Amino acid sequence: MYDPLVRSLSFFIGGERGLRMMRTSVIDAMGVTPGMRVLDVCCGTGVLCAMVAEMVGADGKVVGVDLSEKMLKKAEKRKKDNVRFFLSNAEEIPYDDEYFDCASITFGLHEMPHQVRMNVLCEMRRVVKPGGKIAVLDYAHPKNKLIRCLFNIWMFVEGETAKDFVKRDLSSMVRYAGFNSIEKSVCAYNTVQIVSGVR
Ligand SMILES: C[S@@+](CC[C@H](N)C(=O)[O-])C[C@H]1O[C@@H](n2cnc3c(N)ncnc32)[C@H](O)[C@@H]1O
């Protein structure tokens, strides 16, 4: 149900192609290269993990972490040999300090209360190597009046944590969690942002 729902909603952001371009931007923002160990937090049905798995190749490793058994069951179906999924709270990632070269979280933070968001970003910092990058993709608050109107209707569907998320500054959250060299880009009529930072 999740993937078809995302596909229909993505009509507004360029459909499947638009979604794929956003995911590619996340991979670029992390600086993924062959052989890397990459973490995807709140991996959902594992679409990004599958894309990253192709980039890191057989010498690399991709780990997806999610709280939902249902999502992970779907993810397992598209799993490649160099991918592992874990049923886990993203506040407690089951890996040692500095294990990963880089990490991502896409459309995950808006689903959490603010304190949990910060815990998750700090946990991502713990497991990423010094000099490694994280990339966060999530909603942004659009400036255009008409788009903002439609977006606000969508926020009612999303619920309280998403409404709270879009009022806050994601770049500051990432900086506060201990990352530097923060960069931000926006897409989909300014309704989506990608923020990256260096550990
Ligand atoms: C909107 S989905 C996004 C899935 C995927 N990243 C994507 O872009 O399609 C949000 C995901 O975050 C997961 N999630 C929410 N809170 C979490 C937490 N504390 N720890 C791990 N996963 C969590 C949910 O189970 C869900 O799969």
The ligand as an SDF file (V2000), in Angstrom:
LIG
                    3D

 27 29  0  0  0  0  0  0  0  0999 V2000
    7.2580    8.1850    5.3240 C   0  0  0  0  0  0  0  0  0  0  0  0
    8.1820    6.6950    5.5720 S   0  0  0  0  0  0  0  0  0  0  0  0
    9.5990    7.0070    4.5630 C   0  0  0  0  0  0  0  0  0  0  0  0
   10.2080    5.7480    4.0520 C   0  0  0  0  0  0  0  0  0  0  0  0
   11.3790    5.9110    3.0850 C   0  0  0  0  0  0  0  0  0  0  0  0
   12.5300    6.5020    3.7200 N   0  0  0  0  0  0  0  0  0  0  0  0
   10.9630    6.7050    1.8570 C   0  0  0  0  0  0  0  0  0  0  0  0
   11.5350    7.7820    1.6250 O   0  0  0  0  0  0  0  0  0  0  0  0
   10.0780    6.2610    1.1290 O   0  0  0  0  0  0  0  0  0  0  0  0
    8.8050    6.9260    7.2060 C   0  0  0  0  0  0  0  0  0  0  0  0
    9.4230    5.6620    7.7910 C   0  0  0  0  0  0  0  0  0  0  0  0
   10.0230    5.9860    9.0350 O   0  0  0  0  0  0  0  0  0  0  0  0
    9.8660    4.8730    9.9080 C   0  0  0  0  0  0  0  0  0  0  0  0
   10.0930    5.3580   11.2900 N   0  0  0  0  0  0  0  0  0  0  0  0
    9.4120    6.3050   11.9570 C   0  0  0  0  0  0  0  0  0  0  0  0
    9.9160    6.4810   13.1890 N   0  0  0  0  0  0  0  0  0  0  0  0
   10.9940    5.6430   13.2910 C   0  0  0  0  0  0  0  0  0  0  0  0
   11.9540    5.3750   14.3020 C   0  0  0  0  0  0  0  0  0  0  0  0
   11.9300    6.0020   15.4790 N   0  0  0  0  0  0  0  0  0  0  0  0
   12.9070    4.4450   14.0560 N   0  0  0  0  0  0  0  0  0  0  0  0
   12.9520    3.7860   12.8690 C   0  0  0  0  0  0  0  0  0  0  0  0
   12.0650    4.0040   11.8690 N   0  0  0  0  0  0  0  0  0  0  0  0
   11.0920    4.9190   12.0760 C   0  0  0  0  0  0  0  0  0  0  0  0
    8.4740    4.3760    9.6020 C   0  0  0  0  0  0  0  0  0  0  0  0
    8.2920    3.0360   10.0150 O   0  0  0  0  0  0  0  0  0  0  0  0
    8.4150    4.5420    8.0890 C   0  0  0  0  0  0  0  0  0  0  0  0
    8.8130    3.3840    7.4130 O   0  0  0  0  0  0  0  0  0  0  0  0
  1  2  1  0
  2  3  1  0
  2 10  1  0
  3  4  1  0
  4  5  1  0
  5  6  1  0
  5  7  1  0
  7  8  2  0
  7  9  1  0
 10 11  1  0
 11 12  1  0
 11 26  1  0
 12 13  1  0
 13 14  1  0
 13 24  1  0
 14 15  1  0
 14 23  1  0
 15 16  2  0
 16 17  1  0
 17 18  1  0
 17 23  2  0
 18 19  1  0
 18 20  2  0
 20 21  1  0
 21 22  2  0
 22 23  1  0
 24 25  1  0
 24 26  1  0
 26 27  1  0
M  CHG  2   2   1   9  -1
M  END
$$$$
